[in-house]
Amino acid sequence: MTMTMMTMMMVSWSAFLQICWILMQSDLNSFLWTIKRDPPSYLYGTIHVPYTRVWDFIPQNSKQAFQESSVVYFELELTDPSTISALSRCQLLPAGQNLQDVLPPELYLRLKTHLEYVRLMLPSWMTPDQRGKGLYAEYLFNAIAGNWERKRPVWVMLMVNSLTEADIKTRGVPVLDLYLAQEAERMKKQTGAVEKVEEQCSPLNTLDFSQVIFALNQTLLQQESVRAGSLQVPYTTEHLITHYNCGDLHSIISHDTAQVPNFNNVTLRPSDQVTAQQIDSYFRRELIYKRNERMGRRVTALLQEQPHKTFFFAFGAGHFLGNNSVIDVLRREGYEVEHTPAGQPLHRRSGWRSADPADTDAALQPFLHHSRHHELQLLEGLELLEKVEHKLKKKHRRNKLKKQRQFNDLWVRMEDSVTAEAPPPLIHIINGYITVQTHPQEHERANHDRTFSGSSSRTGPALSALAVCVQMLRLLL
C-alpha cells in the first residue's frame, strides 16, 4: 500500500471516528443552558431518580460543563450531615405528639393497614441486584418509613406516594442530583446551596390542615385502588424517566420538582375538585414559582460576587422550564442565557486552552461510575475504535506488519482486570434514600477505567449508534 493511500485511509478513519461520536451524541436529550459571560457558567436540570437510569442519555457536553466548572451549586447541600438532620427534624410533629393524635381514627387505621401491606410485600418487590448489594426488606422499610408515627401528615402523604413497587425497585442507587454532589465533593470542587432546609420545608408544613387530610386521604385511596387492581396509576417513575431521557417533560416534570402528586382529576366530585385545584395551585406557587424567584436572585448574586469563577448550577429540571423559571429571572437581570443542545461545543473563556494532561491539577477527572452490561459494551466499543485508529497509525509508521491482527484481538476484556472478589459495600441512608458505596479500591479501579457512559437498563441512543459503527467496522476490516 502506497504512502498516499495510507494517508488517505488515515484521514478517512479519523473522519469515520468523528462521525461515530457525533451519532452517539446527536439524539440525546439536553437540559443544559449556558450563561454567556467570561468565563461562562451553566444551568443543568436534574431529575430525582437513580442516576444510572438516565446517565446514558446525558450528553457529553453536559458532563464536560460539570467537570470544567470550579464551583457547583445545588438546591440543598445534599452531602452535608447537618442538612440531612435538618430535613429529618422538619418532618416531625411537635414534641409529645404522634400521628394517631392528629389524624381522624378511620384515616389512621387505613394508613396503618396500608403500611403493613407494604412491609409484607417488600421482599417480593426487591430486585436481585438490591439483595446482592446487601439490602434486605426490613432494613429498607425502616429506612424509608421508620418513625412514621412521629411525622407530620403532609410528609407521610409524600412517603406513601413513594412506597410503590416501581419506586422500591429503584432504591439503592444515588439519585442524579445526589450523585453529582458526591462527584463534586470527590473532585474537590467548591460546592454550595441556593436554599435552606426551612425554605423547602415551610411551604409543606404550613399547608392548611384540612387540605393535608384531603391530600393524605386521596393518596391512600389511590394506593388502595391499585392494591385492589381497579386502578392503574396514570404516571409513574418510569414515565418520568422516559420523558426525561427523551427530552420531552412538559408538565410532568413539575411533579418531580415539587415532589408532590397532582390531586386534581376528573373522577373527583365537584367540591373535591375545587379543593384539589386549591392544593395544586398552592404547591405550584409556593414550591415552584416562589422558589424560582428566590433561586434566580441567589444565582445572580453568586455570579456578581465571583465574576471570574465558572459555576455549574444543578437544580430540578422543572425550575428551568415553563413560565417564571430561574432562566426568566436571570434574563430579567440582564444575563444572556441560551440552551445548549447535545453535541454543541461549550463556550470557552477568552484565551482558554485545553488542560495539559501533565498538569494534574488542571486535568479533568473522570466520573466514577459502576460498570454494568451496556456500559461494558459501550466502553469496549470506544476502545475498539481507538485501537483501530492506533493500528492504522502504527501501520503507517512501519512499512509492513509481520502478521495481520484479527478483529477480535482489538477488544479489551475489562473482566480480565478483575482478579479479586470485591469487598462488601458500604450502605448509607440519606433522607430515606439508600446509597450503596463501594470501597476505595473499587473507586480507583473505576477511575482507572475512565468511564463516562451510563448503565441504563435498556440500550440508549448512544449504544445504538455505536452498534452501527461496530457493524461497519466488521465489514471494513
C-alpha positions in Angstrom: 0.0 0.0 0.0 1.4 3.4 -1.0 2.1 6.2 1.4 -0.6 8.3 -0.4 -3.2 5.5 0.0 -2.2 5.1 3.7 -2.6 8.8 4.3 -6.0 8.9 2.7 -7.1 5.9 4.7 -5.9 7.5 8.0 -7.9 10.7 7.1 -10.9 8.6 6.3 -10.7 6.7 9.6 -10.4 9.9 11.6 -13.5 11.3 9.9 -15.2 8.0 10.5 -14.5 8.0 14.2 -15.7 11.6 14.4 -19.0 10.7 12.6 -19.5 7.8 15.1 -19.0 10.1 18.1 -21.5 12.6 16.6 -24.0 9.8 16.0 -23.7 8.7 19.6 -24.4 12.3 20.9 -26.9 13.6 18.3 -30.1 12.0 19.7 -29.5 12.6 23.4 -31.6 15.0 25.5 -30.1 18.2 26.7 -31.0 20.0 29.9 -28.0 22.3 29.8 -28.1 26.1 29.5 -25.1 28.3 29.1 -24.9 31.7 30.9 -22.9 33.6 28.4 -20.2 35.6 30.2 -16.5 35.4 30.5 -15.9 32.8 31.9 -19.3 31.1 31.1 -21.4 29.4 33.7 -24.0 26.7 33.3 -27.5 25.7 34.5 -28.3 22.0 34.4 -31.7 20.4 35.0 -31.6 17.2 37.1 -34.3 14.7 38.0 -34.9 12.9 41.3 -34.4 9.3 40.1 -31.4 6.9 40.3 -28.7 8.4 38.1 -28.0 5.0 36.4 -31.4 5.2 34.7 -30.6 8.5 32.9 -26.8 8.6 32.7 -26.6 7.1 29.2 -28.8 9.8 27.9 -26.9 12.8 29.3 -24.8 14.4 26.5 -21.0 14.6 26.8 -21.0 18.4 26.8 -23.2 18.4 29.9 -20.8 16.2 31.7 -17.9 18.3 30.4 -19.5 21.5 31.7 -19.8 19.9 35.1 -16.1 18.9 35.1 -14.8 22.2 33.8 -16.7 24.2 36.4 -14.8 25.2 39.6 -18.0 25.8 41.7 -21.0 23.6 41.8 -24.3 24.7 43.5 -27.4 22.6 44.3 -30.8 23.4 45.7 -29.5 21.9 49.1 -26.2 20.7 50.3 -27.1 17.0 49.9 -23.8 15.6 51.3 -23.8 17.8 54.4 -24.9 15.8 57.5 -26.5 18.9 59.1 -28.7 19.3 56.0 -29.9 15.7 56.4 -30.5 16.2 60.1 -32.5 19.4 59.5 -34.6 17.6 56.8 -35.4 14.9 59.3 -36.3 17.4 62.0 -38.6 19.5 59.9 -40.8 16.4 59.1 -41.6 15.7 62.7 -44.6 16.7 64.7 -44.2 18.9 67.7 -42.7 17.2 70.8 -45.2 15.0 72.6 -47.4 14.5 69.5 -47.9 11.3 67.5 -49.7 10.9 64.2 -52.5 9.0 65.9 -53.2 12.1 68.0 -53.8 14.3 64.9 -55.4 12.1 62.3 -59.1 11.0 62.2 -59.2 7.4 63.6 -60.5 5.9 60.4 -57.8 7.5 58.3 -55.1 6.5 60.7 -56.3 2.9 60.7 -56.3 2.8 56.8 -52.8 4.3 56.8 -51.5 1.7 59.3 -53.1 -1.1 57.3 -51.5 0.1 54.0 -48.0 0.5 55.5 -48.3 -3.1 56.9 -49.2 -4.3 53.4 -46.1 -2.5 52.0 -43.9 -4.1 54.7 -45.2 -7.6 53.8 -44.8 -7.0 50.1 -41.3 -5.5 50.2 -39.4 -8.8 49.9 -41.2 -9.7 46.7 -40.7 -6.1 45.3 -37.0 -6.0 45.8 -34.7 -6.9 42.9 -31.8 -9.5 43.0 -29.4 -6.6 42.4 -30.6 -4.9 45.6 -30.2 -8.0 47.6 -26.8 -8.5 46.1 -25.8 -5.1 47.4 -26.6 -6.2 51.0 -30.1 -4.6 51.2 -32.9 -6.6 52.9 -36.6 -5.8 53.1 -36.9 -4.9 56.8 -33.9 -2.6 56.6 -35.3 -0.9 53.5 -38.7 -0.4 55.0 -37.3 1.1 58.2 -35.0 3.4 56.2 -38.0 4.8 54.3 -40.9 4.5 56.7 -39.2 4.3 60.0 -40.6 6.6 62.7 -43.6 7.3 60.5 -45.9 7.8 63.6 -43.9 10.9 64.6 -44.1 12.5 61.2 -46.4 15.4 60.1 -49.3 14.1 57.9 -48.0 16.0 54.8 -44.7 14.2 54.9 -46.5 10.8 55.5 -48.6 11.6 52.4 -45.4 12.1 50.3 -43.9 8.9 51.9 -47.0 6.8 50.9 -46.9 8.2 47.4 -43.3 6.9 47.0 -43.9 3.5 48.6 -44.8 1.7 45.4 -43.3 -1.4 43.8 -41.8 0.6 40.9 -40.1 3.1 43.3 -38.9 0.4 45.7 -37.0 -1.2 42.8 -35.0 2.0 42.3 -33.7 2.2 45.8 -30.0 1.5 46.4 -28.5 3.9 43.8 -28.0 7.7 44.4 -30.5 9.9 42.6 -28.9 12.1 39.9 -28.5 15.3 42.0 -27.0 13.4 44.9 -24.6 11.6 42.6 -23.4 14.9 41.1 -23.0 16.2 44.7 -20.9 13.2 45.6 -18.8 13.6 42.5 -18.3 17.4 43.1 -17.1 16.6 46.6 -14.8 13.8 45.3 -13.3 16.2 42.7 -12.7 18.7 45.4 -14.8 21.4 43.8 -16.2 24.3 45.7 -19.9 23.4 46.5 -22.8 25.2 48.0 -26.6 25.5 48.0 -29.0 28.3 47.0 -31.7 27.3 49.5 -32.0 26.5 53.2 -33.9 23.4 54.5 -36.5 25.5 56.2 -37.3 27.3 52.9 -38.2 24.0 51.4 -40.0 22.6 54.4 -42.0 25.6 55.4 -44.5 25.6 52.5 -45.3 22.0 53.1 -45.6 22.4 56.9 -47.9 25.4 56.5 -50.4 23.9 54.2 -53.9 24.1 55.6 -54.6 21.1 57.8 -57.9 20.3 56.2 -56.2 20.2 52.8 -53.4 18.0 54.3 -56.1 15.5 55.4 -57.7 15.6 52.0 -54.3 15.0 50.2 -53.5 12.1 52.5 -56.9 10.6 52.0 -56.7 10.9 48.2 -53.2 9.4 48.2 -54.4 6.4 50.3 -57.5 6.0 48.1 -55.3 5.8 45.0 -52.9 3.2 46.6 -55.8 1.1 47.9 -57.3 1.1 44.4 -54.0 0.0 42.9 -53.8 -2.8 45.5 -57.4 -3.9 44.6 -56.5 -3.9 40.9 -59.2 -1.4 40.0 -56.8 1.4 39.1 -53.6 1.8 37.1 -51.5 4.7 38.1 -51.7 7.3 35.3 -48.0 8.1 35.5 -45.1 6.5 37.3 -41.4 7.0 37.9 -40.9 5.0 34.6 -42.9 7.6 32.7 -40.9 10.4 34.3 -37.6 8.7 33.3 -38.8 8.2 29.7 -39.9 11.8 29.4 -36.5 13.0 30.8 -34.5 10.7 28.5 -36.4 11.8 25.5 -36.2 15.5 26.5 -40.0 15.8 26.5 -41.0 16.7 30.0 -43.9 19.2 29.7 -45.9 19.4 32.9 -44.9 16.0 34.3 -41.5 17.3 35.4 -43.2 19.7 37.8 -44.2 16.7 39.9 -40.6 15.8 40.2 -39.6 19.3 41.0 -42.2 19.8 43.7 -42.1 16.1 44.6 -45.9 16.2 45.3 -48.6 14.3 43.5 -51.3 16.0 41.4 -54.6 15.7 43.1 -56.9 17.2 40.5 -58.6 14.7 38.3 -62.0 14.2 36.6 -63.1 11.4 38.9 -63.5 13.7 41.9 -66.7 15.3 43.0 -67.1 19.0 42.0 -66.5 20.1 45.6 -63.4 17.9 45.9 -62.1 19.1 42.5 -62.1 22.7 44.0 -60.1 21.5 47.0 -57.7 19.6 44.7 -57.2 22.6 42.5 -56.5 24.8 45.5 -53.8 22.4 46.7 -52.2 22.2 43.3 -52.2 25.9 42.9 -50.7 26.3 46.4 -47.9 23.9 45.6 -47.2 25.4 42.2 -47.0 28.9 43.7 -45.0 28.0 46.8 -42.8 25.2 45.6 -42.1 26.3 42.1 -42.8 30.0 41.3 -41.6 31.5 44.6 -38.6 29.2 44.8 -37.7 30.0 41.2 -37.6 33.7 42.0 -35.5 33.2 45.2 -33.2 30.7 43.5 -32.7 33.0 40.5 -31.9 36.0 42.7 -29.3 34.0 44.6 -27.7 32.6 41.3 -27.4 36.3 40.2 -25.8 37.3 43.4 -23.2 34.5 43.2 -22.3 35.4 39.6 -21.8 39.0 40.7 -19.8 38.1 43.8 -17.5 35.8 41.9 -17.3 37.0 38.3 -14.1 35.0 37.5 -15.5 31.6 38.5 -17.2 29.1 36.3 -20.4 27.9 38.1 -22.5 24.8 37.5 -26.0 25.1 39.0 -27.8 21.8 39.2 -31.4 22.2 40.1 -34.6 20.2 39.3 -35.2 20.5 35.6 -38.7 22.0 36.2 -37.1 25.1 37.6 -35.7 25.9 34.1 -38.9 25.1 32.1 -42.2 26.9 31.6 -43.1 30.4 32.8 -41.5 32.3 35.7 -38.4 30.0 35.6 -35.0 30.6 37.0 -33.9 31.4 33.5 -36.5 34.1 33.2 -35.2 35.6 36.4 -31.6 35.7 35.1 -32.7 37.2 31.8 -34.6 40.0 33.7 -31.3 40.7 35.4 -29.6 41.2 32.1 -27.9 37.8 31.6 -27.9 36.1 28.2 -28.9 32.5 28.7 -29.1 30.1 25.8 -30.0 26.4 25.6 -27.0 24.2 24.7 -28.0 21.2 22.6 -26.3 17.9 22.7 -23.1 17.9 20.6 -22.7 21.6 20.6 -19.2 22.7 21.8 -19.1 24.7 25.0 -18.4 28.4 25.1 -14.8 29.0 26.3 -13.2 31.6 28.5 -11.2 34.1 26.5 -7.8 32.6 25.8 -8.9 29.2 27.2 -6.9 26.2 26.2 -7.5 22.5 26.9 -5.9 21.3 30.1 -2.5 19.8 29.8 -2.7 16.2 30.9 0.6 16.6 32.6 -0.9 19.2 34.8 -2.7 17.0 37.3 -4.4 20.0 39.0 -5.9 21.1 35.7 -6.6 17.7 34.1 -10.3 16.7 34.1 -11.2 13.8 36.3 -13.5 11.1 35.0 -16.7 10.3 36.7 -16.8 7.3 38.9 -19.5 5.0 37.6 -20.3 1.4 38.4 -20.0 -0.7 35.2 -22.8 -2.8 34.0 -23.6 -4.8 30.8 -24.4 -1.9 28.5 -21.6 0.2 29.9 -19.1 -2.5 29.2 -20.3 -2.8 25.7 -20.0 1.0 25.1 -16.6 1.3 26.7 -15.2 -1.7 24.8 -16.6 -0.3 21.6 -14.9 3.1 22.2 -11.7 1.3 23.0 -12.1 -0.7 19.8 -12.4 2.4 17.7 -9.4 4.0 19.4 -7.3 0.8 18.8 -8.3 0.7 15.2 -7.1 4.2 14.6 -3.9 3.4 16.6 -3.4 0.3 14.4 -3.6 2.3 11.2 -1.1 4.9 12.5 1.3 2.1 13.6 0.9 0.7 10.1 1.9 4.0 8.6 5.0 4.3 10.8 6.1 0.8 9.9 6.2 -0.2 6.2 4.5 -3.5 7.0 3.4 -5.8 9.8 4.6 -9.3 10.1 1.2 -10.6 11.0 -2.3 -9.2 10.4 -4.1 -9.0 13.8 -7.6 -10.4 14.0 -10.6 -8.2 14.7 -11.3 -9.9 18.0 -7.8 -9.1 19.2 -8.7 -5.5 19.3 -11.3 -5.9 22.1 -10.2 -5.0 25.6 -11.7 -7.5 28.1 -12.4 -5.5 31.2 -13.3 -8.5 33.2 -9.8 -9.8 32.8 -8.5 -7.0 35.0 -10.8 -8.0 37.9 -8.8 -10.7 39.8 -10.1 -10.4 43.3 -13.6 -10.5 44.7 -14.9 -7.0 45.6 -15.3 -6.3 49.3 -18.9 -5.9 50.7 -20.5 -2.5 50.0 -20.9 0.4 52.5 -24.6 1.2 52.9 -25.7 4.7 53.9 -29.1 6.3 54.4 -29.6 9.8 53.1 -33.1 11.3 53.7 -34.7 8.0 53.1 -32.7 7.2 50.0 -30.4 4.2 50.3 -26.9 4.7 48.9 -24.6 1.7 48.4 -21.0 2.8 48.1 -18.1 0.6 47.0 -14.8 0.6 48.8 -12.0 3.0 47.8 -10.1 0.4 45.8 -13.2 -0.2 43.7 -13.4 3.6 43.1 -9.8 3.6 42.0 -10.5 0.8 39.5 -13.4 2.8 38.1 -11.3 5.9 38.0 -8.7 4.0 36.0 -11.3 2.8 33.5 -12.2 6.5 32.9 -15.9 5.7 32.4 -18.1 8.5 31.2 -21.0 6.5 29.9 -24.0 5.2 31.9 -25.8 2.0 32.7 -29.4 2.4 31.8 -31.5 -0.8 32.0 -32.1 -0.5 28.3 -29.9 0.3 25.3 -29.7 4.0 24.7 -29.3 6.0 21.5 -25.5 6.3 22.1 -25.2 2.5 22.3 -27.4 2.0 19.2 -25.2 4.4 17.2 -22.1 2.6 18.4 -23.6 -0.7 17.3 -23.9 0.7 13.8 -20.3 1.8 13.8 -19.1 -1.5 15.1 -21.1 -3.3 12.4 -19.4 -1.1 9.8 -16.0 -1.8 11.2 -16.6 -5.5 10.9 -17.4 -5.0 7.2 -14.4 -2.8 6.6 -11.7 -4.6 8.4 
